[in-house]
Amino acid sequence: MSQLPRLPIDPMAVSRQFARRAPLDAPQFLFGEIAQRMLRRLSYIRMDPHDILDAGCGAAHALDPLRARYPNLHYIGQDNCGALLDTARGRHAGKPGFWHRLRNKPTPQPEFLQADLADTGLPDESLDLVWSNLALHWHPEPHLVLQEWRRILRNDALAMYSSLGPGSLRELRDAVAEAGLDTRPMEFVDMHDFGDLMIQVGFADPVMDQEIITLTYRTADKLLQDVQSLGGNPHPERRRGLSGRAWRDRLLQALERRRHDDGTIHLSLEVAYGHAWRAAARRGVIGDMPVTVFKRAQPLEAGKPPPRVVPRKLP
């Protein structure tokens, strides 16, 4: 059987690194902004979902924005990091949220589930919307994640997600290479590959787009602080252990050499957005791509050419 390659991501490292960053409030300068941009995209889609999975929910920062749009939603927050889910439960479980108090009407209590993105344990065809903000790029087998989302969505239900793309952190990668630091940075999948995968696992009419967000910094220290708040490096060949002062100083000096004419240091983030409808079980061709009916956690059907799922190499 044809089997897609596993990406160089250590899932246990992902969970440990995010546990150290709980309650994940610091990086909301980016996560919260991307969530608002996803909500704007969602506003153009006519739907009124009730059962919603927040896949890779972290500390459930998206709960209130989603509830503002869909007051009667049944929210399930799912993450593989227990520390973040503990924060989410402490903040939301059994407590009326802002929109609950504003409406003075009961709203369904949120549920929180610790599980892998590719193996939620939720019933087949039980959801109206899968929402995932900047979580998919942390999983080593995104094809299995998309396959799982298709399994748990009802027919004609929607999956919407954002992820970081290969253009992310270009300046930091260049600085690491210039400083000769012995580490392997995290790699990202191209948005077109995700679009191909969505069709391959049985989604219909995927819509993909991306944008480059450029952050500007007055100091290299602040840049590194923000990067660290966004998550660690889960590459299996990353440099292990704590970096010493000399290691950090070399990186800071390499970043300093990248100052622009206005005196700032830039950091680029390529953010990809995707959404697609869960198509009914079928066999056939959508466009030029074969469609295969999957069962959870099974490899691609024999004889079906898999789409590319490899990190795009930057020039």
Secondary structure, DSSP 8 states (H G I E B T S, - for coil): -------S--HHHHHHHHHHTTT--TTHHHHHHHHHHHHHHHTTS----SEEEEET-TTTTTHHHHHHH-TT-EEEEEES-HHHHHHHHHHHTTS--HHHHHHTS-----EEEE-BTTB----TT-EEEEEEES-GGG-S-HHHHHHHHHHHEEEEEEEEEEEE-TTTTHHHHHHHHHTT--------B-HHHHHHHHHHHTEEEEEEEEEEEEEEES-HHHHHHHHHHH-----TTS--S---HHHHHHHHHHHHTT--TTS-EEEEEEEEEEEEEE--S--EEETTEEE----TT----TT------SB----
